[in-house]
């Protein structure tokens, strides 16, 4: 069975030569449901394999306001559900408030990462001018998927089987007005979900925990020297590692209402180690060479040290560029 669940109308100009709208990034207008009989299966699906593999993507629908950045596209989840030797594939848009508004309007209503100054209405995220595309990360917590955008947004919950958008979490979302970070972590042993956010006002970061019962049990300010632009965090069994990196909006430009993202190579990178349920008074900061880090792959405790593995960018970029030689995989020890 191959079913077209829904088709949206793409309004991207035919002559738009942005490389992130072509090739493997070409927008997909259709949402599908497909089962094993219509999927190409190489080998045999184990009958004792039960579960779901789900990933998030950015899928642009409308011609963008300003230059399109690959973080701007509408969130679209792709999932393969395995059960009893069979597989079912689905892809669905995350139907956020912004997505539904643009569907009704038939055009883009918010600019993206490259042109927040063109915003004509209030948006979401740390910048407060972007659409809540919920296309950056997705994790499963307390039986539901949580999908978020790269700049911090409302946590959008979805059914893990059908990928139906259920809306922002009703238990705790409104208790976290600055939203969730680009990436967050779930401890499979305790069921806790650790997250941060980074508003453009003091204290410039908050750190929080949602427990296994989907309740906000910990939410504390983390004081930074100024507004920052972190992307990920790390967790170990007992600690959380937060980032204060020299890649952020020019503070003087922010005072004028302008956002000029820059990298400051003369400033060190700082990593804050805080006990999982600790706060600003318990955090310890460690300095390292100037860099930016998008993603952490693993963190763990090794004796009295904390080991953090991730992809380091010695010279981060803002505009989309090629892939060659941009990230360095490093292991950092406290």
KAGICOR-V210071 format. One record per residue. N is the residue number from 1. RES is the residue in one letter. PHI is phi in degrees with one decimal (none if undefined). D_FIRST is the distance of its C-alpha to the first C-alpha in Angstrom with 2 decimals. Layout:
N|RES|PHI|D_FIRST ; N|RES|PHI|D_FIRST
This chain:
1|X|none|0.00 ; 2|X|-127.1|3.80 ; 3|X|-116.7|6.35 ; 4|X|-87.0|10.01 ; 5|X|-73.2|11.94 ; 6|X|-164.0|15.28 ; 7|X|-130.5|17.40 ; 8|X|-102.2|21.02 ; 9|X|-92.6|23.87 ; 10|X|-78.5|25.40 ; 11|X|-121.1|29.19 ; 12|X|-71.7|30.25 ; 13|X|-61.4|33.00 ; 14|X|-57.0|32.12 ; 15|X|-88.9|35.31 ; 16|X|-69.0|34.73 ; 17|X|-99.7|35.37 ; 18|X|-57.7|34.84 ; 19|X|-62.6|33.38 ; 20|X|-89.0|31.21 ; 21|X|-122.2|29.24 ; 22|X|-136.0|28.40 ; 23|X|61.3|26.88 ; 24|X|-67.1|24.95 ; 25|X|-97.0|26.02 ; 26|X|-58.3|24.72 ; 27|X|-59.3|23.35 ; 28|X|-110.7|19.68 ; 29|X|-89.4|19.30 ; 30|X|-113.4|15.62 ; 31|X|-107.3|13.93 ; 32|X|-117.3|10.26 ; 33|X|-130.8|7.87 ; 34|X|-139.1|5.65 ; 35|X|-108.8|5.72 ; 36|X|-56.9|8.00 ; 37|X|-64.5|6.47 ; 38|X|-110.7|5.91 ; 39|X|-93.9|9.00 ; 40|X|-85.0|12.44 ; 41|X|-105.8|14.28 ; 42|X|-96.3|18.02 ; 43|X|88.3|19.75 ; 44|X|-134.6|18.63 ; 45|X|-79.6|17.61 ; 46|X|-58.6|20.61 ; 47|X|-71.6|20.05 ; 48|X|-96.1|22.73 ; 49|X|-91.7|21.17 ; 50|X|-127.8|20.33 ; 51|X|152.4|20.21 ; 52|X|-132.7|18.93 ; 53|X|-104.5|19.78 ; 54|X|-132.4|20.18 ; 55|X|-136.4|22.08 ; 56|X|-108.0|23.61 ; 57|X|-144.6|24.11 ; 58|X|-101.5|26.12 ; 59|X|-130.8|24.32 ; 60|X|-69.4|26.91 ; 61|X|-107.1|26.16 ; 62|X|-113.0|29.64 ; 63|X|-55.3|32.69 ; 64|X|-77.5|34.64 ; 65|X|-89.1|38.13 ; 66|X|86.1|40.13 ; 67|X|-69.1|38.94 ; 68|X|-76.1|35.36 ; 69|X|-112.6|35.16 ; 70|X|-63.2|31.98 ; 71|X|-86.2|32.51 ; 72|X|-88.3|32.29 ; 73|X|-63.0|28.62 ; 74|X|-62.7|26.54 ; 75|X|-65.8|24.96 ; 76|X|-133.9|21.24 ; 77|X|-90.4|19.78 ; 78|X|-120.5|17.16 ; 79|X|-138.2|16.09 ; 80|X|-119.8|14.50 ; 81|X|-103.8|14.66 ; 82|X|-104.0|15.69 ; 83|X|-164.2|16.24 ; 84|X|53.8|17.16 ; 85|X|77.7|16.14 ; 86|X|-122.8|12.56 ; 87|X|-135.9|11.53 ; 88|X|-127.8|9.61 ; 89|X|-106.1|10.55 ; 90|X|-140.0|11.88 ; 91|X|-132.1|14.67 ; 92|X|-143.9|17.01 ; 93|X|-67.6|20.51 ; 94|X|-83.3|23.28 ; 95|X|-86.0|24.62 ; 96|X|-77.3|28.28 ; 97|X|-58.9|31.21 ; 98|X|-66.7|31.73 ; 99|X|-60.8|28.16 ; 100|X|-66.0|28.19 ; 101|X|-65.1|31.69 ; 102|X|-72.6|30.80 ; 103|X|-63.8|27.76 ; 104|X|-68.5|30.24 ; 105|X|-81.5|32.82 ; 106|X|75.6|30.62 ; 107|X|-162.2|32.52 ; 108|X|-70.2|33.67 ; 109|X|-113.2|36.17 ; 110|X|-128.9|37.08 ; 111|X|-77.4|38.19 ; 112|X|-110.6|37.06 ; 113|X|-62.5|38.83 ; 114|X|-84.4|40.94 ; 115|X|-145.5|42.39 ; 116|X|-62.5|42.85 ; 117|X|-67.2|46.16 ; 118|X|-89.0|44.32 ; 119|X|-64.5|42.93 ; 120|X|-105.7|43.95 ; 121|X|-150.8|42.68 ; 122|X|-66.3|42.42 ; 123|X|-121.8|39.41 ; 124|X|-124.7|38.35 ; 125|X|84.3|39.08 ; 126|X|-59.9|42.38 ; 127|X|-76.4|43.16 ; 128|X|76.4|42.42 ; 129|X|-131.3|41.28 ; 130|X|-105.7|37.65 ; 131|X|-73.7|34.34 ; 132|X|-80.4|32.74 ; 133|X|-75.8|29.69 ; 134|X|51.5|28.82 ; 135|X|-111.8|27.44 ; 136|X|-94.4|29.68 ; 137|X|-136.5|28.99 ; 138|X|-148.2|26.78 ; 139|X|-138.7|27.73 ; 140|X|-102.4|27.03 ; 141|X|-145.3|30.04 ; 142|X|49.9|30.60 ; 143|X|82.0|26.94 ; 144|X|-129.5|25.90 ; 145|X|-79.6|25.11 ; 146|X|-122.3|27.99 ; 147|X|-120.0|27.58 ; 148|X|-136.4|30.73 ; 149|X|-101.2|32.18 ; 150|X|-72.2|34.69 ; 151|X|-101.4|37.76 ; 152|X|88.3|37.52 ; 153|X|-158.8|35.78 ; 154|X|-61.8|34.69 ; 155|X|-81.4|32.36 ; 156|X|-89.4|28.99 ; 157|X|-97.6|27.11 ; 158|X|-136.7|23.35 ; 159|X|-70.8|21.24 ; 160|X|-69.9|20.15 ; 161|X|-91.2|16.86 ; 162|X|-88.6|15.66 ; 163|X|64.6|17.91 ; 164|X|-68.1|19.51 ; 165|X|-74.3|22.98 ; 166|X|-99.0|25.61 ; 167|X|105.6|28.64 ; 168|X|-61.4|31.70 ; 169|X|-61.5|32.85 ; 170|X|-85.5|35.19 ; 171|X|-78.2|37.31 ; 172|X|-140.2|38.82 ; 173|X|-57.7|37.47 ; 174|X|-77.5|40.44 ; 175|X|-83.2|42.86 ; 176|X|-122.6|41.91 ; 177|X|-63.5|42.74 ; 178|X|-91.6|42.45 ; 179|X|76.8|38.84 ; 180|X|-102.4|37.22 ; 181|X|-68.5|37.80 ; 182|X|-55.9|35.40 ; 183|X|-130.8|34.79 ; 184|X|-140.7|35.51 ; 185|X|-131.1|35.50 ; 186|X|-115.7|34.55 ; 187|X|-86.1|36.72 ; 188|X|-68.4|34.63 ; 189|X|-81.2|37.87 ; 190|X|-97.2|39.20 ; 191|X|77.6|36.07 ; 192|X|-82.1|38.05 ; 193|X|-116.8|36.70 ; 194|X|-100.3|39.29 ; 195|X|-149.3|39.29 ; 196|X|-142.5|41.77 ; 197|X|-144.4|42.24 ; 198|X|-145.0|44.80 ; 199|X|-67.4|46.33 ; 200|X|-85.8|48.84 ; 201|X|-122.3|51.57 ; 202|X|-56.2|53.51 ; 203|X|-87.1|52.75 ; 204|X|78.3|49.97 ; 205|X|-160.7|47.68 ; 206|X|-127.6|46.54 ; 207|X|-126.9|45.09 ; 208|X|-143.8|43.18 ; 209|X|-136.5|41.41 ; 210|X|-108.2|38.81 ; 211|X|-83.2|39.11 ; 212|X|-68.5|36.63 ; 213|X|-98.2|37.01 ; 214|X|64.7|35.93 ; 215|X|-116.3|39.53 ; 216|X|-74.6|41.51 ; 217|X|-108.8|44.31 ; 218|X|-153.9|45.81 ; 219|X|-154.8|46.25 ; 220|X|-131.0|49.28 ; 221|X|-76.1|50.70 ; 222|X|-121.6|51.06 ; 223|X|-80.7|53.85 ; 224|X|-115.3|53.36 ; 225|X|-65.2|55.97 ; 226|X|-177.3|53.96 ; 227|X|-64.5|50.48 ; 228|X|-126.0|48.11 ; 229|X|-137.6|44.60 ; 230|X|-72.4|43.16 ; 231|X|-127.0|39.52 ; 232|X|-145.0|39.02 ; 233|X|-143.9|40.87 ; 234|X|-122.9|41.23 ; 235|X|-133.2|41.67 ; 236|X|-119.3|43.36 ; 237|X|-62.7|44.03 ; 238|X|-121.4|47.02 ; 239|X|-133.5|46.97 ; 240|X|-121.7|45.11 ; 241|X|-112.0|45.83 ; 242|X|-105.4|45.98 ; 243|X|-114.9|46.57 ; 244|X|-124.8|49.32 ; 245|X|-113.3|48.87 ; 246|X|-80.4|50.93 ; 247|X|-135.4|48.14 ; 248|X|-159.6|48.41 ; 249|X|-73.9|49.45 ; 250|X|-56.5|53.10 ; 251|X|-59.7|54.90 ; 252|X|-68.4|57.48 ; 253|X|-66.3|54.90 ; 254|X|-60.8|53.09 ; 255|X|-63.0|56.37 ; 256|X|-93.1|56.26 ; 257|X|81.0|52.69 ; 258|X|-106.5|51.42 ; 259|X|-123.4|48.85 ; 260|X|-118.6|49.69 ; 261|X|-77.9|47.70 ; 262|X|-143.5|49.79 ; 263|X|-110.9|50.36 ; 264|X|-117.1|53.79 ; 265|X|-66.4|54.55 ; 266|X|-82.3|57.94 ; 267|X|-97.1|56.39 ; 268|X|-77.1|55.17 ; 269|X|-81.5|51.74 ; 270|X|-124.5|52.07 ; 271|X|-124.1|50.01 ; 272|X|-98.1|50.64 ; 273|X|-101.8|50.35 ; 274|X|-127.6|50.32 ; 275|X|-53.7|50.08 ; 276|X|-48.7|46.71 ; 277|X|-103.7|48.34 ; 278|X|-91.7|51.14 ; 279|X|-139.7|52.15 ; 280|X|-60.5|54.10 ; 281|X|-76.4|57.32 ; 282|X|-109.7|55.79 ; 283|X|-74.6|53.90 ; 284|X|-117.3|55.32 ; 285|X|-101.0|54.80 ; 286|X|-120.3|54.77 ; 287|X|-96.9|55.31 ; 288|X|-144.2|53.82 ; 289|X|-59.6|53.88 ; 290|X|-58.8|52.56 ; 291|X|-170.9|48.79 ; 292|X|-127.6|45.52 ; 293|X|-129.4|42.58 ; 294|X|-83.5|39.03 ; 295|X|-136.2|37.38 ; 296|X|-104.4|38.62 ; 297|X|-94.8|36.82 ; 298|X|-166.5|38.97 ; 299|X|-140.7|42.16 ; 300|X|-159.1|44.22 ; 301|X|-95.0|47.77 ; 302|X|-130.7|50.01 ; 303|X|66.5|53.33 ; 304|X|-97.1|54.90 ; 305|X|-115.7|52.67 ; 306|X|-112.4|49.27 ; 307|X|-107.6|47.08 ; 308|X|-126.6|44.57 ; 309|X|-103.4|42.24 ; 310|X|-169.5|40.77 ; 311|X|-100.5|40.49 ; 312|X|-99.7|43.77 ; 313|X|-112.6|44.42 ; 314|X|-62.3|48.16 ; 315|X|-133.8|47.95 ; 316|X|-67.0|45.00 ; 317|X|-123.0|43.75 ; 318|X|-104.7|42.48 ; 319|X|-72.5|41.21 ; 320|X|-61.0|38.10 ; 321|X|-136.1|39.26 ; 322|X|-71.7|38.05 ; 323|X|-96.1|37.19 ; 324|X|-67.4|39.99 ; 325|X|68.0|42.62 ; 326|X|-96.1|41.95 ; 327|X|-110.0|41.39 ; 328|X|-123.3|43.40 ; 329|X|-79.1|42.11 ; 330|X|-129.5|45.02 ; 331|X|-117.4|46.15 ; 332|X|-112.9|48.50 ; 333|X|-116.8|50.84 ; 334|X|-75.4|52.82
